Amino acid sequence: MNKLIVPVLVAVVLAGGAAAQAHQRGEQEARAQQAKQAAKAGPYRSVESSGQLKRGEQLPPRYRTHHFVVENWKAHRLTEPPPGHQWVQAGSDFAMVAIATGVVQEVLVGR
């Protein structure tokens, strides 16, 4: 009977090790895929993902067109944007955005 139990136990242990290696490989591939997607998306999160303007996120390209840029910032009681920045209106919110990168520097909600 021992001759039958020992080979079965060895087979179970080896099969479990192979399954663990396959699972680990799958996790490594998933992490690599996430890293590729993050690298492709760039270092900034998109406003598209949350639906809200937040500091540090990248403004969607559709808001970076001239149509949404606030030229008369004084009329909206906004501060003068520093060089390289502009005010953009998205609904009732205003965001100060870096012109070159589209990164939101400041958000004024519901003004």
Residue pairs with C-beta under 8 A, 6 or more apart in sequence:
42 58
44 56
44 57
44 58
44 101
44 103
45 54
45 56
45 57
45 58
46 57
46 58
46 60
47 53
47 54
47 57
47 58
47 59
47 60
47 63
47 104
48 60
50 57
53 59
53 90
53 93
53 95
53 104
53 107
53 109
54 104
54 107
55 104
55 105
55 106
55 107
56 103
56 104
57 103
57 104
58 101
58 102
58 103
58 104
59 88
59 90
59 95
59 97
59 102
59 103
59 104
61 102
62 68
63 88
63 90
63 95
63 97
64 88
64 97
64 102
68 88
68 89
68 90
69 86
69 87
69 88
70 76
70 78
70 86
70 87
70 88
70 89
70 94
73 79
73 80
73 81
73 87
76 87
76 89
76 94
76 111
77 111
78 87
78 94
78 108
78 111
81 87
81 96
84 98
84 99
84 100
85 96
85 97
85 98
85 99
85 105
86 96
86 97
86 99
87 94
87 95
87 96
87 97
88 94
88 95
88 96
88 97
92 109
92 110
92 111
93 107
93 108
93 109
93 110
93 111
94 107
94 108
94 111
95 104
95 105
95 106
95 107
95 108
96 104
96 105
96 106
96 107
97 103
97 104
97 105
98 105
